[in-house]
Amino acid sequence: MREMEKTADTQVSQMKYSVLMSVYAKDKPEYLFEAIKSMLAQTVPPEQFVIVIDGPVLDELMQPIYEYQRYYVDLFTIVLLEKNGGLGHALNEGLKHCRNELVARMDADDISMPERCEKELACFCEDERLDICGCNLDEFEGEPENVLTARIVPSEYEQIKRFMRRRQAFNHATVIYKKSAVIKAGGYIPLKRKEDFDLFSRMLTEGCHAKNLEASLYLCRVDRNGYKRRKSWDNLRSAIYVYWRHLKRHGCTLGDFLIICSAEMLFLILPDVMMKWISDNFLRSKAHKI
């Protein structure tokens, strides 16, 4: 038994994967520095780190990237885009430069726990059919120790499919997915919101296998102004368009579609304080220390 476990550990430690991150003008250098650092500190380190610069940015934002490049000469692949095209477009461009089949998403202002990638890679090692593996995350404000809420997602495949009828079943930035499966599904489409929901909906309806680890292995930085940025008619139209596509591919029922569109419209008209209260009490769970 110990020999089998040792063999499995060896296989995981030898697995190669690329990190895929998008950076744009509003990201903060100090947060970016911490985000990159957390991925370089993984117990199974990445073989490649792809960073997409989504449009013009200040030199101070590039500084953390240059500093890390100096020490990890062959690790980083920097993709420069002339114009800001949004997260979906940036990730599509970055995927073209990922040289490994397994790709780990990472946001430019968050922190991955050291064993995140090792534990997710182990799932791919155990199940060759697996196409997407993510995990739960904890949300913090200010310092990483100040954890406020948690985003808990379903763990098993059938649960994920049921959950996905009305809500996102993955914490996007926590996932490792197979590059070939993402490309086969058509990649990300350029949207103001929900580009990850749209992608994962297509992947699941096309038969991709998925799971989420029950552990919280990712720290997500929360922004008090995040609710305000989401409140616009353009964002609402984008969300309804995604849900309409979801309905047309039979990812949900007409009843599900009407419920989630009504919820999006309600969030647009509610005061920010009430939106936050509903989100924290009904869409999030009480946080726990990792």
N, C-alpha and C positions, 0 to 999 in steps of 0.2 A: 504493500500500500504506500509506504513512504517512497519507494522507488518510482511509483507511478506519479505521485505528487511532485517529486523532484524533476521528473521528465517533463511534466506539464509546465512547471515553473521555468524550466530551461527554454521550452518552446516559446512561451510568452515573452521572456526576456530577449529573445532573438527576433521577435516580430518587428517589422519596419512599418512606420507610418509617417505621414506628413501632417503638420499642423497648418490649419488654414485660418487666417485672421485678416479682417478688413480694418483699415485705419482711415479716418477722415478728419477734416479740419477742426471739428468741435471736440475731438478726443483730447485728453490731458496727458502731457508727457509723463508725469509721475505715476499715473494710473497705468499707462502703457508699459512703463518700466516694470511695474509689479506683475502685470499680466504675462509679459514675456518671461520674466524670472520664474514664475510659477510653472510654466511649461518646460523650461530648461531643467527644473528641479524634479521632474517626474522620475519615479523609480525605474520606469522603462522610458528612457529619453527618446525624443523624436529623431528620425533619420533626416528629416527635412522640415524647415519652417518657412512657409510661404506667407508673406505679408503683402497685401494689396493696398497701395496708397490710392484711395478713391478721390482723385482730384487734387488740386493744389493744397499744400499744407505749409505751415511755417517751419523754419529750420529747427526751432526748438522741439517740435514734435518728432522730427527725424532723428534728433540727437540720441535718444535711447536705442534706436535701431542701429545707428552707426557704432555706438559703443559695444553693443552685443556682437555685431558683425566683426569687429576687430578681434574678438576672442574666439568666435566660432566662424572661421573663414568660409568653410564649405557648407555650412548648415543652412544659411538663409538664402531664400530666393525672393527678391524684391520686385514687385510688379507695379509699375507706375502708370496710372490712368490720367489722361489729360483733363478730363472733366469728371465731376462727381455724378455718378450714375445710380447711386443707391446701393444698398447692401446686396440685393439679389444679383445685380449686374456685376458687382465687385467679386462676389464669391464664384460666379460662373467663370470670370476671367482667371481667378486664382486656381480653380480646379484644373484648368488647362495646363498649369505649371506644376501640379502635384505629380510627383513621379511614383508614388506608392498607391496601391489599391485602397488601403485604409487611410482615411482622412479624419483627423480630429479637429472639430470646430473649437474656436476660442474667441471670445470677445476682447476688445482692446482695453477694457476698464475693469475686468473681473479677475478672479483668482481661482486657479484649479488646485485642489488638494493633491499632495505628492503621489498618491496611489490611484488617482482617478483613471489615468490611461491604462495602467497595468491591469486594473480590475475590468475595465471595458474590453481590453484586448483579450483577456482570458475568456470572455464570453464568445468571441469570434473563434478562439482556439477550440472551445468546447462544441460549438455548433457551426458547421461550415455553411449552413443555409442562411445564417444571420446576415442582415444587410444594414441594420441600424441598431446601435446600442447607446443609450443615454443613462442619466441618473437623476436623482432628486437634487435640489439645490437649496441653499440658505441665502436669504437676502440680508444685506447689512447696510448700515448708513454710517458714514464717517470712517471709523476704524473697523477692520475685519472682525474684531472681537464683539462688536456691537450688532449682533445678529438679531433681527426683528421678526421676520416671518420666513416661512419655508414654502417652496413650490413642490408639492408632492404629485408625482405622475404615476399612472398604473404600471405595473412591472411586467406582467405576462402578455403574450401576443393577443389572445382573445379579449382580454381586458382593454388593451390598447385600442383595438379596433372599435369596441363599443364606446369607449371614452371619446374617441376621435369624431364620433357623430356630431358632437356639439362643442367640444373644446380641444385645444391643442394637447396632444398626448405625449409630447416631448418638450423638454427644456432645450431649445435649439442649440445654444452654445455648449451644451454638455455632451453632445453626441459624437460618436465616431461612426462614420458610415463608409460603405464601399463606393468608391468613385464610379465604378462601372454601373452600379445600380442607380445612382443619381443621374448620370448621363442618359441612361436608358429611359428614365422617367421624364427626360426633357429638361433637367436642371431647374434652376430658379427662373421665375418670370419676373420682370421688373415691376414692382408694386410699391406703393407707399407703406403698406402694412400687410402682414400675414403671408409674406412670401414663403416663410418656413412651413406654415400650415398647408399652403397650397402644394408645396413639394412633397411633404410627407403624406398628404392625402392621396396624391397620385401614386406614390411608391407603394402604399398599402393596398390600394385598389388594384394595382398591377401585380400583387402577390408577393411583395417584399416581406421578409420576416424581420421582426423587431422585438426588442425587449428593453426594459429600463431596470437598472440596479436600484434596490430599495435604499441604499446608502446615499447620504448627501455628501457629494464629493466635489462640490463647486460652490464658490462664494460669489454671489451676484451683487454688484453695487447698485443700490436703489437711488433714484433721483426724485426729490420732492416735486419737481416740475414736470415729471414724466407724464402725468395725467393731462396737464395743460397742452402739451405738445400733441397728444393723441386726439384732442377734441377739435376736429375740423370736418367739414362736409366732404372734403377730398378723401380723408382717411376713412370716413364712413362708407363712401362709395367704393373704395378699394376693398374694404372688408366684405361688403355685400357681394361684390363681384367674385371674390374668392369663395364665399359660401355658395353662390350660385353654381360655380364650377364644381364645387364639392357635391352639390345635389345632383347635377347632371351626370356625374360619374358614379352615382348611386352610393356615395359615401355617407349620405344621411337621407332621412325621409323628409317629405314636405313639412311635416310638423316640426322636425328638428330645425329645418331651415328658417321657418317663421319664428321660432323661439330665439335662435341665436341672433337673427337680424333685429328682433325687437329689443334684445338685450343691448346690442350695439347702439341702437337709436336712443335707448334710455340713458346709456353712459354719456352720450353726446349732450343731452339736455340737463343732466343732474349737476349740481354744484360739485366742485372738486373735493370738498370735505366729505360729502356723501359717497362719492365714487371711491375714495380711499377707504372709507369705512366698510363698504360692501366688499371691496377687493380683499381687504385684510381679514374680514370675518367669514366670507363665504367662498372666496376663490383661493385663499391661502390657508396654511396651517400654522399653528404656533411653532415657533422656532425651537430648535434644540442644538446644543453645542456639538460640533463634530469631534 
